[in-house]
Amino acid sequence: MKKFFEEFKAFAMRGNVVDMAVGVVIGGAFGKITTSIVNDIIMPLISMLTGGVDFTQWKWVLKEAVLDAEGAVVSTEVAINYGNTIAIILDFIIIAFAVFCLVKALNSLHRKEEEPAPEPVPEPEAPPAPTAEELLGEIRDLLKERQ
């Protein structure tokens, strides 16, 4: 049993597991932010465009609720809540887009790190060095001019 707990401790303390745990916590908080953006900003705007109907309340009623004479519910309503589903799909699209942008930015940073340094521009080649015979010929010509 002790070996089992030692293995679990080694597993739980590995860097990848801790990083993943941090990612899950941050992802949960990010999900709440996007849900709030969808429910509190985007959906009211869509509702306004569609005539003031609360978008998340859109539904197809398959069976109406049955009430008795006193107003108590005898049978509950059966409905397909497609408005809420659309809100959740928008929520997913926003999260997926944000993750895409984050991964794209990280990939571009990663690529910049991996790119090899640009090759130096070759310097123009110097003219070939004169041979000993050419140098001796020039010295001879200069000596003739002096005389």
N, C-alpha and C positions, 0 to 999 in steps of 0.2 A: 504494500500500500504506500509505503514511504517513497519507493521508486516512482510510482505513478504520479505522486504530487511533485516530485523533483522534475519529472519530464514535463508536467503541465507548467510548472514555474519557468522552466527553460523555454518552452513554447511561448508562453504569455509575455515573456520579457524580451523576445526577439524584436529587433527594430521594425520589421515589416508589420508585425501584429499591432504594435503600439501606434505606428503611423496609420494603419487601417482604422483603429479605434478612434483616433483623432478625426480622421476623414468622415467617419460615420456620424460623430457628434456634430461636426461642422455642417455636414450635409443635412442633418435633421433641422438645424437652425436655419439653414438656407432654404429648406423646403417650407418652413413656416413663413419666411419672408415672402417667397414667391406666392404662396397661398394667399397671404394678405394682399399682395399687389393685385392678384387676379380677383379676389372677392371684394376688395374695398375700392379699387380704382378702375380696373378694366370692365368688370361686370356691370357696375352702375352706368358707365358710359354706353355700353352695349344696350343696356336696359333703356336708357334715354333715347337711343336711336330706334329702338323697337317699340316706342310708344309708352314707355314707363312701366312695362311689365318687368317684374323681378325675374331675371333670366334664370336663376337657379331654381325657381319655382315652376318652370315649364315642365309639363308632364302630360302623358296620355293616360287618362283615367280608364281603366279596364272595367272596374266595378265600383260604383258609387258607395260611399259609406251609408249604412242604414242606421237611422236614429229611431228611438221609441218616442212616445208621446211626450215624455218629460225632457227629451233632448239628450238622453244618455246613448252612447254608442252601442249598438247591438252588434254590428259587423263593421270592421274597419275598411277603409278605402284600399283598393288595389290599383296601383298606378305604375307606369314606367316613367321615372324621373330623368328624362333626357337632358334637361337644362343643367342639372348638377353634373351629369357626365360630360357635357361640353365644357363646363368650368374646370373640371379635373383634367380634361385633355389640353385645354389652354395652359393650365398650370404645368403640365408635363412638357409642353412645347417650350415654355419659357425656361424651365430648368434645363432641358436638353440644349437649348441655344446657348445658355450661359456656360454650361460645361464644355460645349464645343468651342466657344471663344476662349475659354481658359486653356483647354488642351492645345488649341492652335497657337496661342501665345507661348505656352511652355515649349512646344515643339520648335517654334522659330528661335527661341532663346537657345534651345539645345543644339540646333543646327549651327547657330553662330559660334558656339563653343567648339564644335567639331570641325568646322571649316579650317582647312590648312591655311597658313599665312600665305598671302599672295607672293608669288615668285618674284624675286627682284628683277627689275628691268635690266637687261644686259647693257653694259656700257658699250659705247661704240668702240670697235676694235681700233687699236693704234696702228698706224702704218707699220709694215714689217721693218724690222731693224735692218739697216744697211749692212751689207757684207763687208768683210775686211778689205777686199779688193776695191769696192766702191769708195770706202773711206780713204784708202791710200790714193786713189785717183783724185779725189777732191783735194787732199793735202798737196799733191803734186801741182794741180791747177792753181791753187792759192799761192804756192811758192813761185810759180812762173809769173803770176801777176805782180808780185812784189818786185821782181827783178826788173 
